Every structure is written in structure tokens, then in C-alpha cells.
Amino acid sequence: MSLIKYSWEKENFYTEKNYLKDLNRLEIKKDIIKEIKENDYSKDNTVKYQTQPDLHTRLKGKHWNSLKKKISKTVESIGKYELYRCWANYINNDSEYFLHTHKTSALAIVYYVENPSYQYGTYIKKNDKEIIILGYQNSIQIFNPNLLHELVFPPKEVLKNNPRISIAFDYKKR
């Protein structure tokens, strides 16, 4: 698969499906679940079931190196950016998230590690217009983090058996 570029409201978006080998994706999923249990950022924050924003520096292994290397290569194809924050979200029935922006970032990437269905992607709002970027499992979405956005919550019946797990990467201009 290759990176697909599209536009909406004069904003560029990028997507790529089948991003990692499934074995790597499943190892990353296991690490995130462990990380959420041991180092849940929500203890110090209003967001439930989110890791600390330094995952890219702390988590190691072939599967993490594969993800970071591939993300870096993808970003280089778009422009000159530098990774400075990375965290994971684990969405279940108790999770709470809200519309927000990342004012200090120039590029946001969401990697959908586990998603019950592609319609539970990322909601974006601009100029009183709305769009949902589809969140296919094992895909990435790239967009302007200064746009008002939030994740799309699956219904509680779906989340009961299938959490939505994603990793967010924030990049700044070099």
C-alpha cells in the first residue's frame, strides 16, 4: 500500500492502510495494554486511559523500531518534521475524551492499532463543517493537529468486548 493524499477545507490529509506486519501490531497492542495498566497518565490528567506522551523514547523492541522507522520514512515524504511527543489511547466504556487541538505541533499522526470498525476514526471540525476520517485498523492518518478534533467513540456495547487502541504522534517543523 502507499500513502494517499487528499484535501478537505484547504487542509491536506494522508492515509495508508496495512501499515505494519500483523505480528508487530499485536506486540505493540500488548505493550500498550501493559503500559496503560502500569503508567496511566490519567492519574495526573483529565483524560482516562492514556499513556505518558513519551512512548517513543521509552518503549523498545523490534516492533516499536519498525513502527518508528516506518513513521519517520512516511513523514520524510511529506516534509521536514521532528517527532517530539507520542502517546497511546485505550478507549473503553470508562474513557473520556473531548474536542481539542495540539497548538504546539505541525503534524499529527494517528496509528490505529486496534479498532472495532473503521467508522470509529477521528472527528474533525473546521469553519462549522465536520468530517470523520476513517480509522482502519493497522492504518495511519496524518492531519493538521491545529484543527479541532477528537476520536470517534464506539458505542458502549461494542467497547464492552472490543477496545479502540491508537497511538498519536506529534511532530514539529525542523
C-alpha positions as CSV (number, residue, x, y, z in Angstrom):
1,M,0.0,0.0,0.0
2,S,1.1,3.6,-0.4
3,L,0.4,6.9,1.1
4,I,-2.8,8.5,-0.3
5,K,-3.1,12.3,-0.1
6,Y,-6.5,14.1,-0.2
7,S,-7.8,17.6,0.8
8,W,-10.8,19.0,2.7
9,E,-11.4,22.7,3.5
10,K,-7.9,23.5,2.1
11,E,-6.3,21.1,4.5
12,N,-4.1,18.2,3.4
13,F,-4.8,14.7,4.8
14,Y,-2.8,11.5,4.3
15,T,-3.7,7.8,4.9
16,E,-2.1,4.5,4.5
17,K,-3.6,1.1,5.2
18,N,-2.0,-2.2,6.1
19,Y,0.8,-0.2,7.8
20,L,2.7,-2.9,9.8
21,K,3.0,-6.6,9.8
22,D,0.3,-8.1,12.0
23,L,2.8,-9.7,14.3
24,N,4.3,-6.2,15.1
25,R,0.9,-4.7,15.5
26,L,-0.1,-7.3,18.0
27,E,3.1,-6.9,20.0
28,I,2.6,-3.1,20.1
29,K,-1.0,-3.7,21.3
30,K,0.3,-6.0,24.1
31,D,2.8,-3.3,25.2
32,I,0.2,-0.6,25.2
33,I,-2.2,-2.6,27.4
34,K,0.6,-3.2,29.8
35,E,1.6,0.5,29.7
36,I,-1.9,1.6,30.4
37,K,-2.2,-0.7,33.4
38,E,1.2,0.4,34.8
39,N,1.6,4.1,33.8
40,D,-1.9,5.5,33.2
41,Y,-1.4,9.2,32.5
42,S,-4.9,9.9,33.7
43,K,-3.7,9.8,37.3
44,D,-2.2,13.3,36.6
45,N,-4.6,14.3,33.8
46,T,-8.3,14.6,32.9
47,V,-8.0,12.0,30.1
48,K,-8.6,8.4,31.1
49,Y,-6.6,5.5,29.8
50,Q,-3.8,7.5,28.0
51,T,-0.1,6.8,28.4
52,Q,2.5,9.4,29.1
53,P,3.5,11.4,26.0
54,D,7.0,9.9,25.8
55,L,6.2,6.4,24.5
56,H,8.7,6.9,21.5
57,T,11.6,7.2,24.0
58,R,10.7,4.5,26.5
59,L,9.2,1.5,24.6
60,K,11.8,-0.6,22.9
61,G,11.9,-3.7,20.7
62,K,11.9,-4.7,17.1
63,H,8.1,-4.0,16.7
64,W,8.5,-0.4,18.1
65,N,11.6,0.2,16.0
66,S,9.7,-1.0,12.9
67,L,6.8,1.4,13.7
68,K,9.1,4.4,14.4
69,K,11.2,3.8,11.3
70,K,8.2,3.5,9.0
71,I,6.5,6.6,10.5
72,S,9.7,8.5,10.1
73,K,10.0,7.5,6.5
74,T,6.4,8.4,5.8
75,V,6.9,11.9,7.5
76,E,10.0,12.5,5.4
77,S,8.0,12.0,2.3
78,I,5.7,14.9,3.4
79,G,8.3,17.4,4.7
80,K,10.9,18.2,7.3
81,Y,9.5,17.4,10.7
82,E,10.8,16.1,14.0
83,L,9.0,13.8,16.4
84,Y,8.6,15.2,19.9
85,R,5.6,13.5,21.5
86,C,4.0,10.1,21.3
87,W,1.3,8.5,23.4
88,A,-1.3,5.8,23.2
89,N,-5.1,5.9,23.9
90,Y,-7.0,2.9,25.2
91,I,-10.7,3.5,24.7
92,N,-13.2,1.5,26.7
93,N,-16.5,2.2,28.4
94,D,-14.9,4.4,31.1
95,S,-12.9,6.6,28.7
96,E,-13.4,10.3,28.4
97,Y,-12.1,12.5,25.6
98,F,-13.1,15.8,24.1
99,L,-12.6,18.2,21.2
100,H,-9.1,19.6,21.3
101,T,-6.1,20.9,19.2
102,H,-2.3,20.4,19.5
103,K,-1.3,24.1,19.2
104,T,2.5,23.3,19.5
105,S,2.5,20.7,16.7
106,A,2.8,21.0,13.0
107,L,1.7,17.4,12.0
108,A,-0.3,14.8,13.8
109,I,-0.3,11.1,13.0
110,V,-2.8,8.5,14.4
111,Y,-1.9,4.8,14.1
112,Y,-5.0,2.7,14.7
113,V,-3.6,-0.4,16.5
114,E,-7.0,-2.0,17.2
115,N,-10.3,-0.6,16.1
116,P,-13.7,-2.4,16.2
117,S,-14.7,-0.8,12.9
118,Y,-13.3,1.8,10.5
119,Q,-16.1,4.3,11.2
120,Y,-14.5,4.9,14.7
121,G,-11.8,7.1,13.3
122,T,-11.1,10.8,14.0
123,Y,-13.7,13.6,14.0
124,I,-12.5,17.0,12.7
125,K,-14.3,20.3,12.7
126,K,-13.4,23.4,10.7
127,N,-15.5,26.5,9.8
128,D,-18.7,24.9,11.1
129,K,-18.1,21.9,8.8
130,E,-17.4,18.4,10.0
131,I,-15.7,15.3,8.7
132,I,-14.8,11.9,10.1
133,I,-11.5,10.4,8.9
134,L,-12.0,6.7,8.8
135,G,-9.8,4.7,11.1
136,Y,-9.0,1.4,9.6
137,Q,-7.2,-1.0,11.9
138,N,-3.5,-1.1,11.1
139,S,-3.6,2.2,9.2
140,I,-2.3,5.7,9.8
141,Q,-4.0,9.1,9.3
142,I,-2.0,12.3,9.1
143,F,-3.5,15.7,9.5
144,N,-3.0,19.3,10.8
145,P,-3.2,19.0,14.7
146,N,-4.3,22.6,14.9
147,L,-7.7,21.5,13.6
148,L,-10.3,20.9,16.3
149,H,-10.5,17.1,16.6
150,E,-11.4,14.1,18.8
151,L,-11.6,10.4,18.4
152,V,-14.9,8.8,17.4
153,F,-16.3,6.8,20.3
154,P,-17.6,3.3,19.5
155,P,-20.9,2.5,21.3
156,K,-20.7,1.0,24.8
157,E,-22.0,-2.3,23.5
158,V,-19.1,-2.5,21.0
159,L,-16.5,-1.3,23.5
160,K,-17.5,-3.9,26.1
161,N,-15.7,-6.6,24.1
162,N,-13.5,-4.6,21.6
163,P,-11.4,-1.6,22.9
164,R,-10.2,1.0,20.4
165,I,-6.4,1.4,20.7
166,S,-4.5,4.1,18.9
167,I,-1.1,5.8,19.1
168,A,-0.7,9.5,18.5
169,F,2.5,11.1,17.2
170,D,3.1,14.9,17.3
171,Y,5.7,16.4,15.0
172,K,7.1,19.9,14.9
173,K,8.8,21.7,12.0
174,R,12.6,21.2,11.8
